Amino acid sequence: MAHEFHDEIQKLEEQLATHSIRASAEALDQLIADEFLEFGSSGRVYTKADVIALILAAPSTATTLIEFRVSAVTADVALATYRTERSLRSSLWRREGRTWRIVFHQGTPIIAPCTSTSNP
């Protein structure tokens, strides 16, 4: 089931890393669910309003998504996992009608270089 929306979820995650989306409060509002919650790699907890304010304050980013995977939780909920240069990331996306919105995100700092993804 996840293969059906893998590309769409990956595209949405990649959009969240683009300057054009990150510089638009309207675009961010459309992608981020109202009840959004993030456990940041800093250890802080962020709401939708917090995240949008932080992103708009610094919209430029150079993030590359590595080892991107999508797992179906249900027909309308998907878990995306990937890593960046400095952290492991997971996002929970929910389909609302024909639109996917991110409802949860977590970043975990990578302390040592990641050499294998076979054992979490």
Chimera marker file (.cmm) of the C-alpha trace (Angstrom):
<marker_set name="trace">
<marker id="1" x="0.000" y="0.000" z="0.000" r="1" g="1" b="0" radius="0.5"/>
<marker id="2" x="2.837" y="2.459" z="0.830" r="1" g="1" b="0" radius="0.5"/>
<marker id="3" x="4.191" y="2.259" z="-2.720" r="1" g="1" b="0" radius="0.5"/>
<marker id="4" x="0.946" y="3.884" z="-3.896" r="1" g="1" b="0" radius="0.5"/>
<marker id="5" x="1.797" y="7.170" z="-2.203" r="1" g="1" b="0" radius="0.5"/>
<marker id="6" x="5.564" y="6.922" z="-1.627" r="1" g="1" b="0" radius="0.5"/>
<marker id="7" x="6.425" y="9.401" z="-4.374" r="1" g="1" b="0" radius="0.5"/>
<marker id="8" x="3.760" y="11.878" z="-3.263" r="1" g="1" b="0" radius="0.5"/>
<marker id="9" x="4.930" y="11.848" z="0.366" r="1" g="1" b="0" radius="0.5"/>
<marker id="10" x="8.572" y="12.171" z="-0.687" r="1" g="1" b="0" radius="0.5"/>
<marker id="11" x="7.700" y="15.137" z="-2.908" r="1" g="1" b="0" radius="0.5"/>
<marker id="12" x="5.879" y="16.816" z="0.003" r="1" g="1" b="0" radius="0.5"/>
<marker id="13" x="8.825" y="16.277" z="2.374" r="1" g="1" b="0" radius="0.5"/>
<marker id="14" x="11.170" y="17.693" z="-0.260" r="1" g="1" b="0" radius="0.5"/>
<marker id="15" x="8.859" y="20.689" z="-0.743" r="1" g="1" b="0" radius="0.5"/>
<marker id="16" x="9.110" y="21.437" z="2.977" r="1" g="1" b="0" radius="0.5"/>
<marker id="17" x="12.844" y="21.870" z="2.426" r="1" g="1" b="0" radius="0.5"/>
<marker id="18" x="12.517" y="24.307" z="-0.505" r="1" g="1" b="0" radius="0.5"/>
<marker id="19" x="12.891" y="28.054" z="-0.139" r="1" g="1" b="0" radius="0.5"/>
<marker id="20" x="9.679" y="28.821" z="-2.044" r="1" g="1" b="0" radius="0.5"/>
<marker id="21" x="7.548" y="26.785" z="0.378" r="1" g="1" b="0" radius="0.5"/>
<marker id="22" x="9.497" y="27.807" z="3.469" r="1" g="1" b="0" radius="0.5"/>
<marker id="23" x="9.062" y="31.494" z="2.594" r="1" g="1" b="0" radius="0.5"/>
<marker id="24" x="5.267" y="31.208" z="2.235" r="1" g="1" b="0" radius="0.5"/>
<marker id="25" x="3.033" y="31.217" z="5.316" r="1" g="1" b="0" radius="0.5"/>
<marker id="26" x="0.110" y="30.163" z="3.119" r="1" g="1" b="0" radius="0.5"/>
<marker id="27" x="1.953" y="27.163" z="1.641" r="1" g="1" b="0" radius="0.5"/>
<marker id="28" x="3.147" y="26.055" z="5.074" r="1" g="1" b="0" radius="0.5"/>
<marker id="29" x="-0.369" y="26.413" z="6.482" r="1" g="1" b="0" radius="0.5"/>
<marker id="30" x="-1.669" y="24.106" z="3.746" r="1" g="1" b="0" radius="0.5"/>
<marker id="31" x="0.994" y="21.422" z="4.312" r="1" g="1" b="0" radius="0.5"/>
<marker id="32" x="0.979" y="21.426" z="8.119" r="1" g="1" b="0" radius="0.5"/>
<marker id="33" x="-2.069" y="20.113" z="10.011" r="1" g="1" b="0" radius="0.5"/>
<marker id="34" x="-3.563" y="22.353" z="12.683" r="1" g="1" b="0" radius="0.5"/>
<marker id="35" x="-2.776" y="19.855" z="15.453" r="1" g="1" b="0" radius="0.5"/>
<marker id="36" x="0.824" y="19.391" z="14.237" r="1" g="1" b="0" radius="0.5"/>
<marker id="37" x="3.441" y="18.538" z="16.849" r="1" g="1" b="0" radius="0.5"/>
<marker id="38" x="7.204" y="18.223" z="16.458" r="1" g="1" b="0" radius="0.5"/>
<marker id="39" x="9.790" y="16.747" z="18.767" r="1" g="1" b="0" radius="0.5"/>
<marker id="40" x="12.797" y="18.681" z="17.532" r="1" g="1" b="0" radius="0.5"/>
<marker id="41" x="16.347" y="17.399" z="17.400" r="1" g="1" b="0" radius="0.5"/>
<marker id="42" x="17.093" y="20.069" z="20.022" r="1" g="1" b="0" radius="0.5"/>
<marker id="43" x="14.744" y="18.317" z="22.447" r="1" g="1" b="0" radius="0.5"/>
<marker id="44" x="12.144" y="21.092" z="22.229" r="1" g="1" b="0" radius="0.5"/>
<marker id="45" x="8.479" y="20.485" z="21.405" r="1" g="1" b="0" radius="0.5"/>
<marker id="46" x="6.954" y="22.661" z="18.683" r="1" g="1" b="0" radius="0.5"/>
<marker id="47" x="3.385" y="23.367" z="17.594" r="1" g="1" b="0" radius="0.5"/>
<marker id="48" x="2.249" y="24.355" z="14.105" r="1" g="1" b="0" radius="0.5"/>
<marker id="49" x="2.475" y="28.058" z="14.979" r="1" g="1" b="0" radius="0.5"/>
<marker id="50" x="5.983" y="27.605" z="16.428" r="1" g="1" b="0" radius="0.5"/>
<marker id="51" x="7.263" y="25.753" z="13.379" r="1" g="1" b="0" radius="0.5"/>
<marker id="52" x="5.772" y="28.161" z="10.858" r="1" g="1" b="0" radius="0.5"/>
<marker id="53" x="7.265" y="31.144" z="12.712" r="1" g="1" b="0" radius="0.5"/>
<marker id="54" x="10.711" y="29.497" z="12.869" r="1" g="1" b="0" radius="0.5"/>
<marker id="55" x="10.652" y="28.484" z="9.206" r="1" g="1" b="0" radius="0.5"/>
<marker id="56" x="9.524" y="31.924" z="8.005" r="1" g="1" b="0" radius="0.5"/>
<marker id="57" x="12.294" y="33.550" z="10.052" r="1" g="1" b="0" radius="0.5"/>
<marker id="58" x="14.944" y="31.451" z="8.263" r="1" g="1" b="0" radius="0.5"/>
<marker id="59" x="13.482" y="29.997" z="5.040" r="1" g="1" b="0" radius="0.5"/>
<marker id="60" x="16.790" y="29.074" z="3.397" r="1" g="1" b="0" radius="0.5"/>
<marker id="61" x="17.914" y="25.518" z="3.897" r="1" g="1" b="0" radius="0.5"/>
<marker id="62" x="20.205" y="23.016" z="2.239" r="1" g="1" b="0" radius="0.5"/>
<marker id="63" x="18.682" y="19.734" z="3.365" r="1" g="1" b="0" radius="0.5"/>
<marker id="64" x="19.083" y="16.511" z="1.423" r="1" g="1" b="0" radius="0.5"/>
<marker id="65" x="16.789" y="13.592" z="2.256" r="1" g="1" b="0" radius="0.5"/>
<marker id="66" x="18.747" y="10.321" z="2.325" r="1" g="1" b="0" radius="0.5"/>
<marker id="67" x="17.389" y="6.746" z="2.473" r="1" g="1" b="0" radius="0.5"/>
<marker id="68" x="13.802" y="7.977" z="2.189" r="1" g="1" b="0" radius="0.5"/>
<marker id="69" x="11.168" y="5.346" z="3.046" r="1" g="1" b="0" radius="0.5"/>
<marker id="70" x="7.399" y="5.397" z="3.446" r="1" g="1" b="0" radius="0.5"/>
<marker id="71" x="5.372" y="2.888" z="5.443" r="1" g="1" b="0" radius="0.5"/>
<marker id="72" x="1.585" y="2.730" z="5.346" r="1" g="1" b="0" radius="0.5"/>
<marker id="73" x="0.035" y="2.962" z="8.794" r="1" g="1" b="0" radius="0.5"/>
<marker id="74" x="-3.493" y="2.938" z="7.342" r="1" g="1" b="0" radius="0.5"/>
<marker id="75" x="-4.911" y="3.765" z="3.909" r="1" g="1" b="0" radius="0.5"/>
<marker id="76" x="-4.855" y="7.457" z="4.896" r="1" g="1" b="0" radius="0.5"/>
<marker id="77" x="-1.840" y="7.675" z="7.227" r="1" g="1" b="0" radius="0.5"/>
<marker id="78" x="1.800" y="7.282" z="6.189" r="1" g="1" b="0" radius="0.5"/>
<marker id="79" x="5.060" y="7.248" z="8.115" r="1" g="1" b="0" radius="0.5"/>
<marker id="80" x="8.039" y="8.757" z="6.306" r="1" g="1" b="0" radius="0.5"/>
<marker id="81" x="11.533" y="8.041" z="7.614" r="1" g="1" b="0" radius="0.5"/>
<marker id="82" x="14.820" y="9.372" z="6.316" r="1" g="1" b="0" radius="0.5"/>
<marker id="83" x="18.048" y="10.907" z="7.418" r="1" g="1" b="0" radius="0.5"/>
<marker id="84" x="19.831" y="14.133" z="6.717" r="1" g="1" b="0" radius="0.5"/>
<marker id="85" x="23.500" y="14.908" z="7.160" r="1" g="1" b="0" radius="0.5"/>
<marker id="86" x="23.023" y="15.509" z="10.899" r="1" g="1" b="0" radius="0.5"/>
<marker id="87" x="19.831" y="13.751" z="11.993" r="1" g="1" b="0" radius="0.5"/>
<marker id="88" x="17.375" y="10.904" z="11.658" r="1" g="1" b="0" radius="0.5"/>
<marker id="89" x="13.872" y="12.112" z="10.769" r="1" g="1" b="0" radius="0.5"/>
<marker id="90" x="10.361" y="10.737" z="10.887" r="1" g="1" b="0" radius="0.5"/>
<marker id="91" x="7.101" y="12.336" z="9.803" r="1" g="1" b="0" radius="0.5"/>
<marker id="92" x="3.525" y="11.204" z="10.075" r="1" g="1" b="0" radius="0.5"/>
<marker id="93" x="1.313" y="12.315" z="7.170" r="1" g="1" b="0" radius="0.5"/>
<marker id="94" x="-2.484" y="12.102" z="7.041" r="1" g="1" b="0" radius="0.5"/>
<marker id="95" x="-4.607" y="12.242" z="3.901" r="1" g="1" b="0" radius="0.5"/>
<marker id="96" x="-7.452" y="14.753" z="4.237" r="1" g="1" b="0" radius="0.5"/>
<marker id="97" x="-9.651" y="14.277" z="1.185" r="1" g="1" b="0" radius="0.5"/>
<marker id="98" x="-7.195" y="14.501" z="-1.711" r="1" g="1" b="0" radius="0.5"/>
<marker id="99" x="-4.535" y="16.377" z="0.261" r="1" g="1" b="0" radius="0.5"/>
<marker id="100" x="-1.768" y="15.084" z="2.516" r="1" g="1" b="0" radius="0.5"/>
<marker id="101" x="-0.838" y="17.121" z="5.605" r="1" g="1" b="0" radius="0.5"/>
<marker id="102" x="1.961" y="16.521" z="8.068" r="1" g="1" b="0" radius="0.5"/>
<marker id="103" x="0.684" y="15.917" z="11.607" r="1" g="1" b="0" radius="0.5"/>
<marker id="104" x="3.875" y="14.900" z="13.438" r="1" g="1" b="0" radius="0.5"/>
<marker id="105" x="7.621" y="15.189" z="12.941" r="1" g="1" b="0" radius="0.5"/>
<marker id="106" x="10.621" y="14.112" z="14.982" r="1" g="1" b="0" radius="0.5"/>
<marker id="107" x="14.313" y="14.814" z="14.540" r="1" g="1" b="0" radius="0.5"/>
<marker id="108" x="16.980" y="12.805" z="16.349" r="1" g="1" b="0" radius="0.5"/>
<marker id="109" x="20.606" y="13.945" z="16.195" r="1" g="1" b="0" radius="0.5"/>
<marker id="110" x="23.122" y="11.526" z="14.747" r="1" g="1" b="0" radius="0.5"/>
<marker id="111" x="25.897" y="11.231" z="17.302" r="1" g="1" b="0" radius="0.5"/>
<marker id="112" x="28.116" y="8.823" z="15.378" r="1" g="1" b="0" radius="0.5"/>
<marker id="113" x="28.237" y="8.277" z="11.612" r="1" g="1" b="0" radius="0.5"/>
<marker id="114" x="25.368" y="6.070" z="10.472" r="1" g="1" b="0" radius="0.5"/>
<marker id="115" x="26.834" y="3.010" z="8.765" r="1" g="1" b="0" radius="0.5"/>
<marker id="116" x="23.871" y="0.641" z="8.724" r="1" g="1" b="0" radius="0.5"/>
<marker id="117" x="20.125" y="1.030" z="8.597" r="1" g="1" b="0" radius="0.5"/>
<marker id="118" x="19.309" y="-2.644" z="9.083" r="1" g="1" b="0" radius="0.5"/>
<marker id="119" x="18.956" y="-2.412" z="12.895" r="1" g="1" b="0" radius="0.5"/>
<marker id="120" x="17.222" y="0.649" z="14.367" r="1" g="1" b="0" radius="0.5"/>
<link id1="1" id2="2" r="1" g="1" b="0" radius="0.2"/>
<link id1="2" id2="3" r="1" g="1" b="0" radius="0.2"/>
<link id1="3" id2="4" r="1" g="1" b="0" radius="0.2"/>
<link id1="4" id2="5" r="1" g="1" b="0" radius="0.2"/>
<link id1="5" id2="6" r="1" g="1" b="0" radius="0.2"/>
<link id1="6" id2="7" r="1" g="1" b="0" radius="0.2"/>
<link id1="7" id2="8" r="1" g="1" b="0" radius="0.2"/>
<link id1="8" id2="9" r="1" g="1" b="0" radius="0.2"/>
<link id1="9" id2="10" r="1" g="1" b="0" radius="0.2"/>
<link id1="10" id2="11" r="1" g="1" b="0" radius="0.2"/>
<link id1="11" id2="12" r="1" g="1" b="0" radius="0.2"/>
<link id1="12" id2="13" r="1" g="1" b="0" radius="0.2"/>
<link id1="13" id2="14" r="1" g="1" b="0" radius="0.2"/>
<link id1="14" id2="15" r="1" g="1" b="0" radius="0.2"/>
<link id1="15" id2="16" r="1" g="1" b="0" radius="0.2"/>
<link id1="16" id2="17" r="1" g="1" b="0" radius="0.2"/>
<link id1="17" id2="18" r="1" g="1" b="0" radius="0.2"/>
<link id1="18" id2="19" r="1" g="1" b="0" radius="0.2"/>
<link id1="19" id2="20" r="1" g="1" b="0" radius="0.2"/>
<link id1="20" id2="21" r="1" g="1" b="0" radius="0.2"/>
<link id1="21" id2="22" r="1" g="1" b="0" radius="0.2"/>
<link id1="22" id2="23" r="1" g="1" b="0" radius="0.2"/>
<link id1="23" id2="24" r="1" g="1" b="0" radius="0.2"/>
<link id1="24" id2="25" r="1" g="1" b="0" radius="0.2"/>
<link id1="25" id2="26" r="1" g="1" b="0" radius="0.2"/>
<link id1="26" id2="27" r="1" g="1" b="0" radius="0.2"/>
<link id1="27" id2="28" r="1" g="1" b="0" radius="0.2"/>
<link id1="28" id2="29" r="1" g="1" b="0" radius="0.2"/>
<link id1="29" id2="30" r="1" g="1" b="0" radius="0.2"/>
<link id1="30" id2="31" r="1" g="1" b="0" radius="0.2"/>
<link id1="31" id2="32" r="1" g="1" b="0" radius="0.2"/>
<link id1="32" id2="33" r="1" g="1" b="0" radius="0.2"/>
<link id1="33" id2="34" r="1" g="1" b="0" radius="0.2"/>
<link id1="34" id2="35" r="1" g="1" b="0" radius="0.2"/>
<link id1="35" id2="36" r="1" g="1" b="0" radius="0.2"/>
<link id1="36" id2="37" r="1" g="1" b="0" radius="0.2"/>
<link id1="37" id2="38" r="1" g="1" b="0" radius="0.2"/>
<link id1="38" id2="39" r="1" g="1" b="0" radius="0.2"/>
<link id1="39" id2="40" r="1" g="1" b="0" radius="0.2"/>
<link id1="40" id2="41" r="1" g="1" b="0" radius="0.2"/>
<link id1="41" id2="42" r="1" g="1" b="0" radius="0.2"/>
<link id1="42" id2="43" r="1" g="1" b="0" radius="0.2"/>
<link id1="43" id2="44" r="1" g="1" b="0" radius="0.2"/>
<link id1="44" id2="45" r="1" g="1" b="0" radius="0.2"/>
<link id1="45" id2="46" r="1" g="1" b="0" radius="0.2"/>
<link id1="46" id2="47" r="1" g="1" b="0" radius="0.2"/>
<link id1="47" id2="48" r="1" g="1" b="0" radius="0.2"/>
<link id1="48" id2="49" r="1" g="1" b="0" radius="0.2"/>
<link id1="49" id2="50" r="1" g="1" b="0" radius="0.2"/>
<link id1="50" id2="51" r="1" g="1" b="0" radius="0.2"/>
<link id1="51" id2="52" r="1" g="1" b="0" radius="0.2"/>
<link id1="52" id2="53" r="1" g="1" b="0" radius="0.2"/>
<link id1="53" id2="54" r="1" g="1" b="0" radius="0.2"/>
<link id1="54" id2="55" r="1" g="1" b="0" radius="0.2"/>
<link id1="55" id2="56" r="1" g="1" b="0" radius="0.2"/>
<link id1="56" id2="57" r="1" g="1" b="0" radius="0.2"/>
<link id1="57" id2="58" r="1" g="1" b="0" radius="0.2"/>
<link id1="58" id2="59" r="1" g="1" b="0" radius="0.2"/>
<link id1="59" id2="60" r="1" g="1" b="0" radius="0.2"/>
<link id1="60" id2="61" r="1" g="1" b="0" radius="0.2"/>
<link id1="61" id2="62" r="1" g="1" b="0" radius="0.2"/>
<link id1="62" id2="63" r="1" g="1" b="0" radius="0.2"/>
<link id1="63" id2="64" r="1" g="1" b="0" radius="0.2"/>
<link id1="64" id2="65" r="1" g="1" b="0" radius="0.2"/>
<link id1="65" id2="66" r="1" g="1" b="0" radius="0.2"/>
<link id1="66" id2="67" r="1" g="1" b="0" radius="0.2"/>
<link id1="67" id2="68" r="1" g="1" b="0" radius="0.2"/>
<link id1="68" id2="69" r="1" g="1" b="0" radius="0.2"/>
<link id1="69" id2="70" r="1" g="1" b="0" radius="0.2"/>
<link id1="70" id2="71" r="1" g="1" b="0" radius="0.2"/>
<link id1="71" id2="72" r="1" g="1" b="0" radius="0.2"/>
<link id1="72" id2="73" r="1" g="1" b="0" radius="0.2"/>
<link id1="73" id2="74" r="1" g="1" b="0" radius="0.2"/>
<link id1="74" id2="75" r="1" g="1" b="0" radius="0.2"/>
<link id1="75" id2="76" r="1" g="1" b="0" radius="0.2"/>
<link id1="76" id2="77" r="1" g="1" b="0" radius="0.2"/>
<link id1="77" id2="78" r="1" g="1" b="0" radius="0.2"/>
<link id1="78" id2="79" r="1" g="1" b="0" radius="0.2"/>
<link id1="79" id2="80" r="1" g="1" b="0" radius="0.2"/>
<link id1="80" id2="81" r="1" g="1" b="0" radius="0.2"/>
<link id1="81" id2="82" r="1" g="1" b="0" radius="0.2"/>
<link id1="82" id2="83" r="1" g="1" b="0" radius="0.2"/>
<link id1="83" id2="84" r="1" g="1" b="0" radius="0.2"/>
<link id1="84" id2="85" r="1" g="1" b="0" radius="0.2"/>
<link id1="85" id2="86" r="1" g="1" b="0" radius="0.2"/>
<link id1="86" id2="87" r="1" g="1" b="0" radius="0.2"/>
<link id1="87" id2="88" r="1" g="1" b="0" radius="0.2"/>
<link id1="88" id2="89" r="1" g="1" b="0" radius="0.2"/>
<link id1="89" id2="90" r="1" g="1" b="0" radius="0.2"/>
<link id1="90" id2="91" r="1" g="1" b="0" radius="0.2"/>
<link id1="91" id2="92" r="1" g="1" b="0" radius="0.2"/>
<link id1="92" id2="93" r="1" g="1" b="0" radius="0.2"/>
<link id1="93" id2="94" r="1" g="1" b="0" radius="0.2"/>
<link id1="94" id2="95" r="1" g="1" b="0" radius="0.2"/>
<link id1="95" id2="96" r="1" g="1" b="0" radius="0.2"/>
<link id1="96" id2="97" r="1" g="1" b="0" radius="0.2"/>
<link id1="97" id2="98" r="1" g="1" b="0" radius="0.2"/>
<link id1="98" id2="99" r="1" g="1" b="0" radius="0.2"/>
<link id1="99" id2="100" r="1" g="1" b="0" radius="0.2"/>
<link id1="100" id2="101" r="1" g="1" b="0" radius="0.2"/>
<link id1="101" id2="102" r="1" g="1" b="0" radius="0.2"/>
<link id1="102" id2="103" r="1" g="1" b="0" radius="0.2"/>
<link id1="103" id2="104" r="1" g="1" b="0" radius="0.2"/>
<link id1="104" id2="105" r="1" g="1" b="0" radius="0.2"/>
<link id1="105" id2="106" r="1" g="1" b="0" radius="0.2"/>
<link id1="106" id2="107" r="1" g="1" b="0" radius="0.2"/>
<link id1="107" id2="108" r="1" g="1" b="0" radius="0.2"/>
<link id1="108" id2="109" r="1" g="1" b="0" radius="0.2"/>
<link id1="109" id2="110" r="1" g="1" b="0" radius="0.2"/>
<link id1="110" id2="111" r="1" g="1" b="0" radius="0.2"/>
<link id1="111" id2="112" r="1" g="1" b="0" radius="0.2"/>
<link id1="112" id2="113" r="1" g="1" b="0" radius="0.2"/>
<link id1="113" id2="114" r="1" g="1" b="0" radius="0.2"/>
<link id1="114" id2="115" r="1" g="1" b="0" radius="0.2"/>
<link id1="115" id2="116" r="1" g="1" b="0" radius="0.2"/>
<link id1="116" id2="117" r="1" g="1" b="0" radius="0.2"/>
<link id1="117" id2="118" r="1" g="1" b="0" radius="0.2"/>
<link id1="118" id2="119" r="1" g="1" b="0" radius="0.2"/>
<link id1="119" id2="120" r="1" g="1" b="0" radius="0.2"/>
</marker_set>
